[in-house]
Amino acid sequence: MLGFKEKEILGRKSEDELKIYRLTVQVSKREKEKIIQLAKSRGMSVSDYVRYFCIHKPFISKFNEEEE
């Protein structure tokens, strides 16, 4: 049986990297189709697409901070 270090060396994900949680978001039919289309056009799964754009892309406000 392999120890923790050996598993890490073999490329297994650490506990922090495991994707074991599910997030449910409600969208309209049109929004769902658009998300699927955008993910497919970038060669990504819907999960990868949503994860990338929710976590890694900065939010750009349409308003000045004074207007908010």
matplotlib code that plots the C-alpha trace (Angstrom):
import matplotlib.pyplot as plt

x = [0.0, 1.3, 1.8, 0.7, 4.0, 4.0, 0.4, 1.3, 4.3, 2.2, 0.0, -3.0, -4.8, -4.4, -7.5, -7.6, -7.7, -10.5, -13.7, -16.3, -18.7, -21.6, -23.0, -26.4, -27.3, -30.6, -30.5, -33.1, -33.2, -31.6, -28.8, -28.1, -27.9, -25.5, -23.3, -23.1, -22.4, -19.6, -18.0, -18.1, -16.6, -13.6, -13.2, -14.2, -16.7, -19.5, -18.0, -14.6, -16.0, -18.1, -15.3, -12.8, -15.0, -16.4, -13.0, -10.2, -11.7, -12.0, -15.4, -15.5, -18.2, -20.4, -20.7, -18.2, -17.7, -19.4, -22.5, -22.9]
y = [0.0, 3.4, 6.2, 9.7, 10.9, 8.2, 9.0, 12.6, 11.7, 9.5, 12.5, 11.9, 15.0, 16.3, 16.5, 20.3, 19.7, 17.2, 18.5, 16.9, 19.7, 20.6, 24.1, 24.5, 27.7, 28.5, 29.9, 30.4, 28.0, 30.7, 31.3, 27.6, 27.2, 30.2, 28.8, 25.4, 27.1, 29.3, 26.4, 24.2, 27.0, 27.2, 23.4, 23.3, 21.4, 23.5, 22.9, 24.1, 27.1, 28.3, 27.6, 29.5, 32.6, 32.7, 32.3, 33.4, 36.3, 39.7, 41.3, 44.6, 46.9, 48.8, 51.6, 53.9, 53.2, 56.5, 55.4, 52.1]
z = [0.0, -0.9, 1.6, 1.3, -0.3, -2.9, -3.9, -4.3, -6.4, -8.7, -9.5, -7.3, -6.1, -2.6, -0.4, -1.1, -4.8, -4.9, -6.4, -4.0, -3.5, -5.8, -6.3, -7.8, -9.8, -11.3, -14.9, -17.6, -20.6, -22.8, -20.2, -20.0, -23.7, -23.9, -21.2, -22.9, -26.3, -24.8, -23.0, -26.1, -28.3, -25.9, -25.7, -22.1, -20.0, -18.5, -15.0, -16.1, -18.0, -15.0, -12.5, -14.6, -15.2, -11.7, -9.9, -12.2, -14.3, -12.6, -12.4, -14.3, -12.9, -15.4, -12.9, -11.3, -7.6, -6.7, -8.6, -6.7]

ax = plt.figure().add_subplot(projection="3d")
ax.plot(x, y, z, "-o")
ax.set_aspect("equal")
plt.show()
